[in-house]
Amino acid sequence: MATLTAIESLLRDQRGAPPIEKWHPELSGDIDIVITSDGRWIHEGGEIKRHKLVNLFASILRREKDGEYYLVTPVEKWRITVEDLPLQIIDFEVSELAEGRRIAVKTNVDMWLELGTVHPLKVVTDEATQEPKPAVVLEHGLEARINRACFYKLVELAECIDGQLVLKVGSENFELGRI
């Protein structure tokens, strides 16, 4: 269980993101980068293993209204392939306060976000397997898949309300699934 000060420090001490919402270059083409469903970045068949390089690419990634993912700079825009969601939630910290619970989640590119109105948690059910597919909504049209271990820990924090698992975070209630 983290303290409120620790969560605020995680959120505050991040480096600022590039202003990609202001960049609107013409499409430069497709680039052979695939983000796999388990969060690995593949370029021309080989995994990008340099974490700092993946973090850099993730900082200029956005999903546009056409449903496609792009790496964007002020002068270039390259379409990439994403198998599921481009980022993963790999950890989280919880702080219990008198006014409610706060949860900060960490992505696989070292970004911390606070669950709530700006970054809601959503769960859809896979029609074929009936398994839950939890995600957190990010900026720039992106979402991050919550990994299985984190999701199970969040389920442990939830309570059953009318047959539904509900995670209460601050003034928000996030439905995790039916029991």
C-alpha positions as protocol buffer text, in pm:
chain_id: "A"
residue {
  index: 1
  type: MET
  ca { x: 0 y: 0 z: 0 }
}
residue {
  index: 2
  type: ALA
  ca { x: 155 y: 328 z: -109 }
}
residue {
  index: 3
  type: THR
  ca { x: 115 y: 659 z: 64 }
}
residue {
  index: 4
  type: LEU
  ca { x: -59 y: 952 z: -100 }
}
residue {
  index: 5
  type: THR
  ca { x: 276 y: 1132 z: -113 }
}
residue {
  index: 6
  type: ALA
  ca { x: 436 y: 837 z: -294 }
}
residue {
  index: 7
  type: ILE
  ca { x: 159 y: 826 z: -557 }
}
residue {
  index: 8
  type: GLU
  ca { x: 174 y: 1201 z: -614 }
}
residue {
  index: 9
  type: SER
  ca { x: 552 y: 1175 z: -652 }
}
residue {
  index: 10
  type: LEU
  ca { x: 516 y: 898 z: -913 }
}
residue {
  index: 11
  type: LEU
  ca { x: 275 y: 1111 z: -1116 }
}
residue {
  index: 12
  type: ARG
  ca { x: 465 y: 1439 z: -1077 }
}
residue {
  index: 13
  type: ASP
  ca { x: 821 y: 1322 z: -1143 }
}
residue {
  index: 14
  type: GLN
  ca { x: 763 y: 1204 z: -1499 }
}
residue {
  index: 15
  type: ARG
  ca { x: 931 y: 1369 z: -1792 }
}
residue {
  index: 16
  type: GLY
  ca { x: 694 y: 1570 z: -2010 }
}
residue {
  index: 17
  type: ALA
  ca { x: 559 y: 1413 z: -2329 }
}
residue {
  index: 18
  type: PRO
  ca { x: 613 y: 1566 z: -2675 }
}
residue {
  index: 19
  type: PRO
  ca { x: 320 y: 1779 z: -2798 }
}
residue {
  index: 20
  type: ILE
  ca { x: 210 y: 1527 z: -3064 }
}
residue {
  index: 21
  type: GLU
  ca { x: -145 y: 1662 z: -3056 }
}
residue {
  index: 22
  type: LYS
  ca { x: -3 y: 1972 z: -3233 }
}
residue {
  index: 23
  type: TRP
  ca { x: 176 y: 1774 z: -3506 }
}
residue {
  index: 24
  type: HIS
  ca { x: -21 y: 1702 z: -3825 }
}
residue {
  index: 25
  type: PRO
  ca { x: 218 y: 1600 z: -4104 }
}
residue {
  index: 26
  type: GLU
  ca { x: 103 y: 1411 z: -4413 }
}
residue {
  index: 27
  type: LEU
  ca { x: 136 y: 1031 z: -4409 }
}
residue {
  index: 28
  type: SER
  ca { x: 493 y: 931 z: -4486 }
}
residue {
  index: 29
  type: GLY
  ca { x: 399 y: 564 z: -4537 }
}
residue {
  index: 30
  type: ASP
  ca { x: 407 y: 236 z: -4352 }
}
residue {
  index: 31
  type: ILE
  ca { x: 700 y: 127 z: -4139 }
}
residue {
  index: 32
  type: ASP
  ca { x: 769 y: -236 z: -4048 }
}
residue {
  index: 33
  type: ILE
  ca { x: 705 y: -202 z: -3675 }
}
residue {
  index: 34
  type: VAL
  ca { x: 463 y: -437 z: -3501 }
}
residue {
  index: 35
  type: ILE
  ca { x: 358 y: -411 z: -3139 }
}
residue {
  index: 36
  type: THR
  ca { x: 264 y: -764 z: -3039 }
}
residue {
  index: 37
  type: SER
  ca { x: -26 y: -850 z: -2811 }
}
residue {
  index: 38
  type: ASP
  ca { x: 221 y: -911 z: -2525 }
}
residue {
  index: 39
  type: GLY
  ca { x: 369 y: -561 z: -2564 }
}
residue {
  index: 40
  type: ARG
  ca { x: 690 y: -641 z: -2754 }
}
residue {
  index: 41
  type: TRP
  ca { x: 801 y: -400 z: -3027 }
}
residue {
  index: 42
  type: ILE
  ca { x: 924 y: -578 z: -3342 }
}
residue {
  index: 43
  type: HIS
  ca { x: 1111 y: -399 z: -3623 }
}
residue {
  index: 44
  type: GLU
  ca { x: 1181 y: -586 z: -3947 }
}
residue {
  index: 45
  type: GLY
  ca { x: 1135 y: -919 z: -3768 }
}
residue {
  index: 46
  type: GLY
  ca { x: 1364 y: -848 z: -3470 }
}
residue {
  index: 47
  type: GLU
  ca { x: 1258 y: -735 z: -3124 }
}
residue {
  index: 48
  type: ILE
  ca { x: 1360 y: -386 z: -3017 }
}
residue {
  index: 49
  type: LYS
  ca { x: 1533 y: -467 z: -2691 }
}
residue {
  index: 50
  type: ARG
  ca { x: 1651 y: -117 z: -2594 }
}
residue {
  index: 51
  type: HIS
  ca { x: 1390 y: -7 z: -2340 }
}
residue {
  index: 52
  type: LYS
  ca { x: 1476 y: 362 z: -2386 }
}
residue {
  index: 53
  type: LEU
  ca { x: 1412 y: 334 z: -2760 }
}
residue {
  index: 54
  type: VAL
  ca { x: 1073 y: 170 z: -2701 }
}
residue {
  index: 55
  type: ASN
  ca { x: 991 y: 448 z: -2453 }
}
residue {
  index: 56
  type: LEU
  ca { x: 1088 y: 710 z: -2711 }
}
residue {
  index: 57
  type: PHE
  ca { x: 871 y: 550 z: -2981 }
}
residue {
  index: 58
  type: ALA
  ca { x: 580 y: 518 z: -2737 }
}
residue {
  index: 59
  type: SER
  ca { x: 605 y: 890 z: -2660 }
}
residue {
  index: 60
  type: ILE
  ca { x: 529 y: 976 z: -3025 }
}
residue {
  index: 61
  type: LEU
  ca { x: 259 y: 711 z: -3077 }
}
residue {
  index: 62
  type: ARG
  ca { x: -106 y: 795 z: -3135 }
}
residue {
  index: 63
  type: ARG
  ca { x: -420 y: 632 z: -3266 }
}
residue {
  index: 64
  type: GLU
  ca { x: -623 y: 840 z: -3505 }
}
residue {
  index: 65
  type: LYS
  ca { x: -992 y: 841 z: -3592 }
}
residue {
  index: 66
  type: ASP
  ca { x: -930 y: 591 z: -3873 }
}
residue {
  index: 67
  type: GLY
  ca { x: -837 y: 334 z: -3604 }
}
residue {
  index: 68
  type: GLU
  ca { x: -475 y: 315 z: -3722 }
}
residue {
  index: 69
  type: TYR
  ca { x: -164 y: 371 z: -3509 }
}
residue {
  index: 70
  type: TYR
  ca { x: 105 y: 618 z: -3611 }
}
residue {
  index: 71
  type: LEU
  ca { x: 448 y: 731 z: -3498 }
}
residue {
  index: 72
  type: VAL
  ca { x: 439 y: 1108 z: -3541 }
}
residue {
  index: 73
  type: THR
  ca { x: 703 y: 1382 z: -3550 }
}
residue {
  index: 74
  type: PRO
  ca { x: 658 y: 1744 z: -3658 }
}
residue {
  index: 75
  type: VAL
  ca { x: 743 y: 1646 z: -4019 }
}
residue {
  index: 76
  type: GLU
  ca { x: 672 y: 1271 z: -4052 }
}
residue {
  index: 77
  type: LYS
  ca { x: 388 y: 1030 z: -3982 }
}
residue {
  index: 78
  type: TRP
  ca { x: 449 y: 654 z: -4012 }
}
residue {
  index: 79
  type: ARG
  ca { x: 174 y: 391 z: -3979 }
}
residue {
  index: 80
  type: ILE
  ca { x: 260 y: 87 z: -3767 }
}
residue {
  index: 81
  type: THR
  ca { x: 80 y: -238 z: -3682 }
}
residue {
  index: 82
  type: VAL
  ca { x: -62 y: -310 z: -3336 }
}
residue {
  index: 83
  type: GLU
  ca { x: -193 y: -662 z: -3268 }
}
residue {
  index: 84
  type: ASP
  ca { x: -405 y: -577 z: -2963 }
}
residue {
  index: 85
  type: LEU
  ca { x: -329 y: -262 z: -2762 }
}
residue {
  index: 86
  type: PRO
  ca { x: 5 y: -82 z: -2786 }
}
residue {
  index: 87
  type: LEU
  ca { x: 87 y: -59 z: -2417 }
}
residue {
  index: 88
  type: GLN
  ca { x: 58 y: -277 z: -2108 }
}
residue {
  index: 89
  type: ILE
  ca { x: -23 y: -198 z: -1744 }
}
residue {
  index: 90
  type: ILE
  ca { x: 242 y: -389 z: -1550 }
}
residue {
  index: 91
  type: ASP
  ca { x: 212 y: -255 z: -1194 }
}
residue {
  index: 92
  type: PHE
  ca { x: 8 y: -28 z: -968 }
}
residue {
  index: 93
  type: GLU
  ca { x: 15 y: 145 z: -631 }
}
residue {
  index: 94
  type: VAL
  ca { x: -283 y: 198 z: -402 }
}
residue {
  index: 95
  type: SER
  ca { x: -345 y: 463 z: -140 }
}
residue {
  index: 96
  type: GLU
  ca { x: -647 y: 441 z: 90 }
}
residue {
  index: 97
  type: LEU
  ca { x: -773 y: 780 z: 204 }
}
residue {
  index: 98
  type: ALA
  ca { x: -1071 y: 899 z: 403 }
}
residue {
  index: 99
  type: GLU
  ca { x: -1220 y: 1048 z: 83 }
}
residue {
  index: 100
  type: GLY
  ca { x: -1159 y: 729 z: -115 }
}
residue {
  index: 101
  type: ARG
  ca { x: -903 y: 508 z: -276 }
}
residue {
  index: 102
  type: ARG
  ca { x: -643 y: 632 z: -526 }
}
residue {
  index: 103
  type: ILE
  ca { x: -473 y: 397 z: -769 }
}
residue {
  index: 104
  type: ALA
  ca { x: -174 y: 487 z: -986 }
}
residue {
  index: 105
  type: VAL
  ca { x: -95 y: 240 z: -1266 }
}
residue {
  index: 106
  type: LYS
  ca { x: 240 y: 193 z: -1442 }
}
residue {
  index: 107
  type: THR
  ca { x: 278 y: 112 z: -1812 }
}
residue {
  index: 108
  type: ASN
  ca { x: 551 y: -97 z: -1969 }
}
residue {
  index: 109
  type: VAL
  ca { x: 705 y: 231 z: -2094 }
}
residue {
  index: 110
  type: ASP
  ca { x: 747 y: 365 z: -1738 }
}
residue {
  index: 111
  type: MET
  ca { x: 452 y: 606 z: -1748 }
}
residue {
  index: 112
  type: TRP
  ca { x: 241 y: 646 z: -1432 }
}
residue {
  index: 113
  type: LEU
  ca { x: -129 y: 741 z: -1457 }
}
residue {
  index: 114
  type: GLU
  ca { x: -400 y: 777 z: -1199 }
}
residue {
  index: 115
  type: LEU
  ca { x: -718 y: 576 z: -1251 }
}
residue {
  index: 116
  type: GLY
  ca { x: -1023 y: 800 z: -1260 }
}
residue {
  index: 117
  type: THR
  ca { x: -1224 y: 1018 z: -1494 }
}
residue {
  index: 118
  type: VAL
  ca { x: -927 y: 1112 z: -1715 }
}
residue {
  index: 119
  type: HIS
  ca { x: -786 y: 757 z: -1726 }
}
residue {
  index: 120
  type: PRO
  ca { x: -1079 y: 520 z: -1674 }
}
residue {
  index: 121
  type: LEU
  ca { x: -1051 y: 145 z: -1644 }
}
residue {
  index: 122
  type: LYS
  ca { x: -1274 y: -49 z: -1881 }
}
residue {
  index: 123
  type: VAL
  ca { x: -1334 y: -419 z: -1923 }
}
residue {
  index: 124
  type: VAL
  ca { x: -1476 y: -585 z: -2233 }
}
residue {
  index: 125
  type: THR
  ca { x: -1542 y: -957 z: -2260 }
}
residue {
  index: 126
  type: ASP
  ca { x: -1385 y: -1157 z: -2541 }
}
residue {
  index: 127
  type: GLU
  ca { x: -1681 y: -1309 z: -2727 }
}
residue {
  index: 128
  type: ALA
  ca { x: -1496 y: -1628 z: -2820 }
}
residue {
  index: 129
  type: THR
  ca { x: -1330 y: -1709 z: -2486 }
}
residue {
  index: 130
  type: GLN
  ca { x: -1557 y: -1513 z: -2247 }
}
residue {
  index: 131
  type: GLU
  ca { x: -1240 y: -1386 z: -2077 }
}
residue {
  index: 132
  type: PRO
  ca { x: -1224 y: -1029 z: -1952 }
}
residue {
  index: 133
  type: LYS
  ca { x: -999 y: -790 z: -2147 }
}
residue {
  index: 134
  type: PRO
  ca { x: -926 y: -503 z: -1907 }
}
residue {
  index: 135
  type: ALA
  ca { x: -765 y: -179 z: -2025 }
}
residue {
  index: 136
  type: VAL
  ca { x: -693 y: 176 z: -1916 }
}
residue {
  index: 137
  type: VAL
  ca { x: -773 y: 468 z: -2146 }
}
residue {
  index: 138
  type: LEU
  ca { x: -472 y: 692 z: -2214 }
}
residue {
  index: 139
  type: GLU
  ca { x: -412 y: 1009 z: -2415 }
}
residue {
  index: 140
  type: HIS
  ca { x: -393 y: 1037 z: -2794 }
}
residue {
  index: 141
  type: GLY
  ca { x: -648 y: 764 z: -2860 }
}
residue {
  index: 142
  type: LEU
  ca { x: -436 y: 498 z: -2691 }
}
residue {
  index: 143
  type: GLU
  ca { x: -523 y: 228 z: -2440 }
}
residue {
  index: 144
  type: ALA
  ca { x: -308 y: -1 z: -2228 }
}
residue {
  index: 145
  type: ARG
  ca { x: -398 y: -364 z: -2163 }
}
residue {
  index: 146
  type: ILE
  ca { x: -387 y: -454 z: -1793 }
}
residue {
  index: 147
  type: ASN
  ca { x: -173 y: -764 z: -1753 }
}
residue {
  index: 148
  type: ARG
  ca { x: -326 y: -1069 z: -1588 }
}
residue {
  index: 149
  type: ALA
  ca { x: -137 y: -1038 z: -1256 }
}
residue {
  index: 150
  type: CYS
  ca { x: -240 y: -673 z: -1210 }
}
residue {
  index: 151
  type: PHE
  ca { x: -599 y: -746 z: -1305 }
}
residue {
  index: 152
  type: TYR
  ca { x: -626 y: -1025 z: -1047 }
}
residue {
  index: 153
  type: LYS
  ca { x: -486 y: -791 z: -780 }
}
residue {
  index: 154
  type: LEU
  ca { x: -743 y: -527 z: -879 }
}
residue {
  index: 155
  type: VAL
  ca { x: -1017 y: -792 z: -855 }
}
residue {
  index: 156
  type: GLU
  ca { x: -903 y: -857 z: -498 }
}
residue {
  index: 157
  type: LEU
  ca { x: -967 y: -487 z: -421 }
}
residue {
  index: 158
  type: ALA
  ca { x: -1314 y: -495 z: -575 }
}
residue {
  index: 159
  type: GLU
  ca { x: -1642 y: -562 z: -400 }
}
residue {
  index: 160
  type: CYS
  ca { x: -1949 y: -747 z: -516 }
}
residue {
  index: 161
  type: ILE
  ca { x: -2247 y: -523 z: -585 }
}
residue {
  index: 162
  type: ASP
  ca { x: -2560 y: -688 z: -731 }
}
residue {
  index: 163
  type: GLY
  ca { x: -2358 y: -973 z: -882 }
}
residue {
  index: 164
  type: GLN
  ca { x: -2104 y: -738 z: -1037 }
}
residue {
  index: 165
  type: LEU
  ca { x: -1742 y: -690 z: -929 }
}
residue {
  index: 166
  type: VAL
  ca { x: -1693 y: -317 z: -877 }
}
residue {
  index: 167
  type: LEU
  ca { x: -1364 y: -141 z: -812 }
}
residue {
  index: 168
  type: LYS
  ca { x: -1415 y: 188 z: -628 }
}
residue {
  index: 169
  type: VAL
  ca { x: -1151 y: 451 z: -699 }
}
residue {
  index: 170
  type: GLY
  ca { x: -1218 y: 796 z: -558 }
}
residue {
  index: 171
  type: SER
  ca { x: -1568 y: 891 z: -673 }
}
residue {
  index: 172
  type: GLU
  ca { x: -1554 y: 649 z: -970 }
}
residue {
  index: 173
  type: ASN
  ca { x: -1686 y: 293 z: -986 }
}
residue {
  index: 174
  type: PHE
  ca { x: -1532 y: 60 z: -1245 }
}
residue {
  index: 175
  type: GLU
  ca { x: -1712 y: -263 z: -1332 }
}
residue {
  index: 176
  type: LEU
  ca { x: -1468 y: -553 z: -1362 }
}
residue {
  index: 177
  type: GLY
  ca { x: -1718 y: -822 z: -1457 }
}
residue {
  index: 178
  type: ARG
  ca { x: -2001 y: -1042 z: -1339 }
}
residue {
  index: 179
  type: ILE
  ca { x: -1956 y: -1298 z: -1067 }
}
